[in-house]
Amino acid sequence: MGMDKKVKVGIVGLGLVSTSHLKGYNSHPDAEVVAVCDTNKKRAEGFAQKNDIPHVYTSYEEMLTSANINTIDIATPTFLHSPMTKQAAQAGKHVHCEKPFCRYTGEGLKAVETAEKNKVILMVGETYVFTSSYIRARELIEKGEIGRPLQIRQRLGNWNWLPKEGVSVSAWSNWRIDPAKSGGGEFPWLFDHAVHLFSTAEYLMLGERVAEVYAIKSSIHRDKKIDIRGNPYGVTNIDIPIITWKYCDDACQGVWMKAEKGLNEKYDHIHGNCTTIIGDKGMIEVLGEAGGNLLWQGQQQHLILYRKGKEPVCIRFDEGRDDMWQSEISYYGQGHINQVHHFVDCILHNKQPRYDGREGVHAVRCTLAAICSAMESRPVKVDEIDRNYKAY
């Protein structure tokens, strides 16, 4: 694609994340959303009218063949991600696809191979590696500020919605807890989110691959008095609260811990995602999506760098509040804008995205290893997960 040609986008799926993607395209000088598609015609027409988008479709196939677009943004439910990617690639369109990219490895690889065959750009929307706080943490690690990174500790506390009427309820649909449509079997929440934790675990370990996973399955004795505002994940009675992993370099390891009062009855004063990266000369604590309550001397911080023999360095990212969460980490805002801008620039300059389809498949493979581990109560090597292994 030549530099003089605008990236003309059709968005399919107008649920929770579509507005964040739209912000990214609207704020890039060489991109324009010219069409939207949703099976709910009223929603599609309302979205288009509100955002001055000229063309509305209820058929994905019709948008692919009729609309004047060179790029597709897929923000549909998980079970449609890889099939729709494959269709778009066959039609010669560049693709930005939401995570999880596929439900099993073989499904994702078929879409990747189709994109490669048709020479289109394929990027998976893994926003954690485009969130400003994690980007800065990675830069500090690359500069050697904590020495050699050796351990990742991720913790997940409560995710607190902004007090906006209906915002959380509108985010949930039945497909999210359907074993096959979500791809997660008995663990739909984990399948949707663990791709984030594994991509972060590798990004902040400077690309070192996760090799083996051990996950713990737990029962939940839920307090019926807790109001989780229509969250369908509240119906499940089993949970995976702890996941540990080894990297290919066995000097390196990681752990992820979930303590979310509404979903698994555990309390953590830190909100959302908080990651600690331990090196041989220092460590970093950094907030991610929905993060809050990381304190230094009573003051809220977004990233704290500790080094042997030096005063801690506190860093904030004043990019405005998040669009969905009660958090100063702009995940649904600046994180998605960073991500979409990277995608558009890759199209304009014919460059491979730094988070492509194969990365998306790998994160799903790690996630499936975690679910397999929890189900079988044993460590599982990522290589054990073959093309056809499914959680459902």
C-alpha positions as CSV (number, residue, x, y, z in Angstrom):
1,M,0.0,0.0,0.0
2,G,1.4,3.3,-1.0
3,M,2.0,6.2,1.4
4,D,-0.5,8.4,-0.5
5,K,-3.4,6.0,0.1
6,K,-5.6,6.5,3.2
7,V,-6.3,3.5,5.5
8,K,-10.1,3.1,5.0
9,V,-11.6,0.9,7.7
10,G,-14.7,-1.1,8.2
11,I,-15.5,-2.1,11.8
12,V,-17.4,-5.3,12.5
13,G,-18.9,-5.8,15.9
14,L,-20.1,-2.7,17.8
15,G,-19.9,-3.8,21.4
16,L,-17.7,-2.7,24.3
17,V,-14.4,-2.1,22.6
18,S,-15.5,-0.6,19.2
19,T,-15.6,3.0,20.5
20,S,-12.0,2.6,21.8
21,H,-10.9,1.4,18.3
22,L,-12.8,4.2,16.6
23,K,-10.9,6.8,18.8
24,G,-7.6,5.3,17.5
25,Y,-8.6,5.6,13.8
26,N,-10.2,9.1,14.2
27,S,-7.1,10.5,15.9
28,H,-4.7,9.2,13.1
29,P,-4.4,11.7,10.1
30,D,-4.2,8.9,7.5
31,A,-7.0,6.7,8.7
32,E,-10.8,6.9,8.3
33,V,-13.6,4.6,9.4
34,V,-16.0,4.5,6.4
35,A,-18.2,1.5,7.3
36,V,-19.6,-0.4,10.3
37,C,-21.3,-3.8,10.5
38,D,-23.3,-5.4,13.3
39,T,-26.1,-8.0,13.3
40,N,-28.1,-5.5,15.4
41,K,-29.2,-3.0,12.7
42,K,-30.5,-0.4,15.1
43,R,-27.2,-0.4,17.0
44,A,-25.2,-0.2,13.8
45,E,-27.3,2.7,12.5
46,G,-27.1,4.5,15.9
47,F,-23.3,4.1,16.0
48,A,-22.8,5.3,12.5
49,Q,-25.1,8.3,12.9
50,K,-23.4,9.3,16.2
51,N,-19.9,9.1,14.6
52,D,-20.6,10.4,11.1
53,I,-19.8,7.0,9.4
54,P,-21.4,6.9,6.0
55,H,-22.0,3.1,5.4
56,V,-23.9,0.6,7.5
57,Y,-24.1,-3.1,7.1
58,T,-25.7,-6.1,8.9
59,S,-23.9,-8.6,6.6
60,Y,-20.1,-9.0,7.0
61,E,-19.8,-10.6,3.6
62,E,-21.6,-7.6,2.0
63,M,-19.3,-5.1,3.8
64,L,-16.3,-7.0,2.5
65,T,-17.4,-7.0,-1.1
66,S,-19.3,-3.7,-1.3
67,A,-17.7,-1.1,1.0
68,N,-14.8,1.0,-0.3
69,I,-12.4,-0.3,2.4
70,N,-8.9,-1.7,2.5
71,T,-8.9,-2.6,6.2
72,I,-11.1,-4.6,8.6
73,D,-11.3,-4.1,12.3
74,I,-12.8,-7.1,14.0
75,A,-14.4,-6.5,17.4
76,T,-16.9,-9.4,17.4
77,P,-17.2,-12.2,19.9
78,T,-14.2,-14.6,20.3
79,F,-15.6,-17.5,18.2
80,L,-15.8,-15.2,15.1
81,H,-12.3,-13.7,15.4
82,S,-10.3,-16.2,13.3
83,P,-13.0,-17.1,10.8
84,M,-13.6,-13.4,10.1
85,T,-9.9,-12.7,9.9
86,K,-9.6,-15.5,7.3
87,Q,-12.5,-14.1,5.2
88,A,-11.0,-10.6,5.3
89,A,-7.6,-11.8,4.3
90,Q,-9.1,-13.8,1.4
91,A,-10.7,-10.5,0.3
92,G,-7.3,-8.8,0.4
93,K,-8.0,-6.6,3.4
94,H,-5.6,-5.8,6.2
95,V,-6.9,-7.0,9.6
96,H,-6.9,-5.7,13.2
97,C,-8.5,-8.4,15.3
98,E,-9.5,-8.3,19.0
99,K,-8.0,-10.9,21.4
100,P,-8.3,-13.8,22.1
101,F,-7.4,-14.3,18.5
102,C,-8.7,-17.9,18.3
103,R,-10.2,-20.6,20.5
104,Y,-7.6,-23.2,19.6
105,T,-4.2,-23.1,17.9
106,G,-5.3,-24.7,14.6
107,E,-8.1,-22.2,14.2
108,G,-5.7,-19.3,14.6
109,L,-3.0,-20.7,12.4
110,K,-5.4,-21.2,9.5
111,A,-6.2,-17.5,9.6
112,V,-2.5,-16.5,10.0
113,E,-1.6,-18.6,7.0
114,T,-4.3,-17.1,4.9
115,A,-3.1,-13.6,5.8
116,E,0.5,-14.5,4.9
117,K,-0.6,-16.1,1.6
118,N,-2.6,-13.0,0.7
119,K,0.2,-10.6,1.8
120,V,-2.0,-8.5,4.1
121,I,-1.0,-7.0,7.5
122,L,-2.5,-8.9,10.4
123,M,-2.4,-7.5,13.9
124,V,-4.0,-8.8,17.1
125,G,-5.3,-6.2,19.5
126,E,-3.2,-7.0,22.6
127,T,-3.6,-3.7,24.3
128,Y,-1.5,-4.6,27.4
129,V,1.7,-4.3,25.3
130,F,0.5,-0.9,24.0
131,T,-0.4,0.6,27.4
132,S,1.9,3.5,28.2
133,S,2.8,2.3,31.7
134,Y,4.0,-1.1,30.4
135,I,5.8,0.5,27.5
136,R,7.7,2.6,29.9
137,A,8.5,-0.4,32.2
138,R,9.9,-2.3,29.2
139,E,12.0,0.7,28.2
140,L,13.5,0.9,31.7
141,I,14.3,-2.8,31.6
142,E,15.9,-2.5,28.2
143,K,18.1,0.3,29.5
144,G,19.3,-2.1,32.3
145,E,17.8,-0.1,35.1
146,I,16.9,-3.3,37.1
147,G,19.7,-5.5,35.6
148,R,18.7,-8.8,34.2
149,P,14.9,-9.4,34.6
150,L,14.4,-12.8,36.3
151,Q,10.9,-12.9,37.8
152,I,7.5,-11.5,37.0
153,R,4.8,-11.2,39.6
154,Q,1.3,-10.2,38.4
155,R,-1.6,-9.5,40.7
156,L,-5.2,-8.8,39.9
157,G,-7.5,-7.0,42.3
158,N,-11.0,-5.5,41.9
159,W,-11.9,-3.9,38.6
160,N,-14.0,-0.9,39.4
161,W,-16.4,0.4,36.8
162,L,-16.9,4.1,36.3
163,P,-20.3,5.0,37.9
164,K,-21.9,5.4,34.5
165,E,-25.5,4.0,34.1
166,G,-25.5,0.7,32.3
167,V,-21.9,0.7,31.3
168,S,-21.0,-2.7,32.8
169,V,-24.3,-4.4,31.9
170,S,-24.0,-3.4,28.3
171,A,-20.5,-5.0,28.2
172,W,-21.8,-8.5,28.9
173,S,-23.4,-10.9,26.4
174,N,-24.3,-14.6,26.7
175,W,-21.4,-15.7,24.4
176,R,-18.9,-14.7,27.1
177,I,-19.9,-17.6,29.3
178,D,-20.8,-20.1,26.5
179,P,-18.1,-22.8,26.7
180,A,-17.6,-23.0,22.9
181,K,-18.3,-19.4,21.8
182,S,-15.9,-18.0,24.5
183,G,-13.4,-20.8,23.8
184,G,-12.8,-21.2,27.6
185,G,-14.9,-24.3,28.4
186,E,-15.4,-24.2,32.2
187,F,-13.1,-21.1,32.5
188,P,-14.5,-18.5,30.1
189,W,-13.2,-15.5,32.2
190,L,-9.7,-16.9,32.3
191,F,-9.6,-17.7,28.6
192,D,-10.6,-14.1,27.8
193,H,-8.0,-12.6,30.1
194,A,-5.0,-14.9,30.4
195,V,-3.9,-13.9,26.9
196,H,-3.2,-10.5,28.5
197,L,-1.2,-12.0,31.4
198,F,1.0,-14.2,29.1
199,S,1.7,-11.5,26.6
200,T,2.6,-9.1,29.4
201,A,4.8,-11.8,31.0
202,E,6.8,-12.2,27.8
203,Y,6.9,-8.5,26.9
204,L,8.3,-7.5,30.3
205,M,10.8,-10.4,30.2
206,L,12.2,-8.9,26.9
207,G,10.6,-11.5,24.7
208,E,11.6,-14.7,26.6
209,R,9.0,-17.4,25.9
210,V,6.9,-19.1,28.5
211,A,7.7,-22.8,28.4
212,E,5.7,-24.5,31.1
213,V,2.6,-23.6,33.1
214,Y,1.1,-24.8,36.4
215,A,-2.3,-23.5,37.4
216,I,-4.4,-24.1,40.5
217,K,-8.1,-24.8,40.3
218,S,-10.2,-23.6,43.3
219,S,-13.9,-23.6,44.3
220,I,-15.7,-20.3,45.1
221,H,-18.0,-20.0,48.1
222,R,-19.7,-16.8,46.9
223,D,-21.2,-14.2,49.2
224,K,-24.7,-13.8,47.7
225,K,-24.9,-10.2,49.0
226,I,-22.2,-8.9,46.7
227,D,-23.5,-6.8,43.8
228,I,-21.5,-7.4,40.6
229,R,-23.9,-5.5,38.4
230,G,-25.1,-8.2,36.0
231,N,-21.6,-9.7,35.5
232,P,-22.3,-13.2,34.1
233,Y,-19.0,-14.5,35.4
234,G,-20.6,-14.4,38.8
235,V,-22.5,-17.6,38.2
236,T,-19.5,-19.9,38.1
237,N,-18.4,-21.9,41.2
238,I,-14.9,-22.7,40.1
239,D,-11.9,-20.4,39.6
240,I,-8.2,-20.4,38.6
241,P,-6.8,-17.9,41.2
242,I,-3.1,-18.7,40.8
243,I,-0.9,-19.5,37.7
244,T,2.8,-20.0,37.8
245,W,5.1,-20.5,34.8
246,K,8.7,-21.1,33.8
247,Y,10.4,-19.5,30.8
248,C,12.6,-21.3,28.3
249,D,15.5,-19.8,30.3
250,D,14.9,-21.7,33.5
251,A,16.5,-19.0,35.6
252,C,13.3,-17.0,34.9
253,Q,9.8,-17.6,36.3
254,G,6.5,-15.9,36.9
255,V,3.3,-15.9,38.9
256,W,-0.1,-14.5,38.5
257,M,-2.6,-14.1,41.4
258,K,-6.2,-13.1,41.3
259,A,-8.0,-11.6,44.3
260,E,-11.2,-10.0,43.1
261,K,-13.9,-9.6,45.7
262,G,-16.9,-9.9,43.4
263,L,-15.7,-12.9,41.4
264,N,-13.6,-15.1,43.7
265,E,-14.2,-13.8,47.2
266,K,-10.7,-12.5,47.8
267,Y,-9.7,-9.0,48.8
268,D,-6.7,-7.0,47.5
269,H,-6.3,-3.3,48.2
270,I,-4.6,-2.7,44.9
271,H,-7.1,-2.4,42.1
272,G,-7.0,-3.9,38.6
273,N,-3.6,-5.1,37.2
274,C,-0.3,-4.5,39.0
275,T,2.9,-6.1,37.8
276,T,6.3,-6.4,39.6
277,I,9.4,-7.2,37.5
278,I,12.3,-8.4,39.6
279,G,15.9,-8.0,38.3
280,D,19.3,-8.7,39.8
281,K,19.9,-5.0,40.5
282,G,16.4,-3.6,41.1
283,M,12.7,-4.0,40.5
284,I,9.7,-2.2,39.0
285,E,6.2,-2.0,40.2
286,V,3.7,-0.9,37.5
287,L,0.0,-0.5,37.2
288,G,-1.9,-1.8,34.1
289,E,-5.5,-2.0,33.1
290,A,-8.0,-0.7,35.8
291,G,-5.0,-0.2,38.1
292,G,-5.0,1.9,41.3
293,N,-3.7,2.2,44.9
294,L,0.0,1.8,44.1
295,L,1.4,4.1,46.8
296,W,4.7,5.7,47.6
297,Q,4.8,7.7,50.8
298,G,1.1,8.1,50.7
299,Q,0.9,9.4,47.1
300,Q,-0.7,7.5,44.3
301,Q,1.8,6.4,41.7
302,H,1.7,4.5,38.3
303,L,5.2,3.1,38.2
304,I,7.9,2.9,40.9
305,L,11.5,2.0,40.0
306,Y,13.6,0.6,42.9
307,R,17.4,0.1,42.5
308,K,20.0,-1.1,45.0
309,G,21.6,1.9,46.8
310,K,19.4,4.5,45.1
311,E,16.2,6.4,45.9
312,P,13.0,5.1,44.3
313,V,11.9,6.8,41.1
314,C,8.1,7.4,40.9
315,I,6.5,7.9,37.5
316,R,3.0,9.0,36.5
317,F,1.2,8.9,33.2
318,D,-1.2,11.8,33.1
319,E,-3.2,10.7,30.0
320,G,-6.6,11.3,31.6
321,R,-8.9,8.8,33.3
322,D,-9.8,5.5,31.7
323,D,-13.0,5.4,29.6
324,M,-14.4,2.4,31.5
325,W,-12.6,1.9,34.8
326,Q,-12.1,4.0,37.9
327,S,-8.4,4.3,37.1
328,E,-5.8,6.8,36.0
329,I,-4.2,4.2,33.7
330,S,-5.7,5.0,30.3
331,Y,-6.3,1.5,28.9
332,Y,-9.5,2.0,27.1
333,G,-8.3,5.4,26.0
334,Q,-4.6,5.9,25.3
335,G,-3.7,2.2,25.3
336,H,-6.1,1.5,22.4
337,I,-5.1,4.7,20.6
338,N,-1.4,3.6,20.8
339,Q,-2.3,0.2,19.5
340,V,-4.4,1.4,16.5
341,H,-1.9,4.0,15.5
342,H,0.8,1.3,15.4
343,F,-1.4,-0.8,13.2
344,V,-2.2,2.0,10.8
345,D,1.5,3.0,10.6
346,C,2.4,-0.7,9.8
347,I,-0.1,-0.6,6.9
348,L,1.2,2.7,5.6
349,H,4.9,1.6,5.7
350,N,4.3,-2.1,5.0
351,K,5.9,-3.2,8.2
352,Q,5.2,-6.3,10.4
353,P,3.2,-5.3,13.6
354,R,5.0,-6.0,16.8
355,Y,2.0,-8.1,17.9
356,D,0.9,-10.2,15.0
357,G,-1.3,-13.2,14.4
358,R,1.4,-15.7,15.4
359,E,1.8,-13.8,18.7
360,G,-1.9,-14.0,19.2
361,V,-2.0,-17.7,18.6
362,H,1.0,-18.2,21.0
363,A,-0.8,-16.4,23.9
364,V,-3.9,-18.6,23.3
365,R,-1.6,-21.7,23.4
366,C,-0.2,-20.6,26.8
367,T,-3.7,-20.0,28.1
368,L,-4.8,-23.5,27.0
369,A,-1.8,-24.9,28.8
370,A,-3.0,-23.1,32.0
371,I,-6.5,-24.5,31.6
372,C,-5.2,-28.0,30.9
373,S,-2.9,-27.7,34.0
374,A,-5.8,-26.7,36.2
375,M,-8.0,-29.5,34.9
376,E,-5.3,-32.2,35.2
377,S,-3.6,-30.8,38.4
378,R,-0.1,-31.0,36.8
379,P,2.5,-28.8,35.1
380,V,1.9,-28.6,31.4
381,K,4.5,-27.6,28.8
382,V,3.2,-25.2,26.2
383,D,4.6,-27.5,23.5
384,E,2.1,-30.1,24.6
385,I,-0.8,-28.1,23.4
386,D,-1.3,-29.2,19.8
387,R,-3.3,-27.6,16.9
388,N,-6.5,-29.3,17.9
389,Y,-6.5,-29.0,21.7
390,K,-9.6,-27.2,22.9
391,A,-10.8,-26.2,26.4
392,Y,-14.5,-26.8,25.4
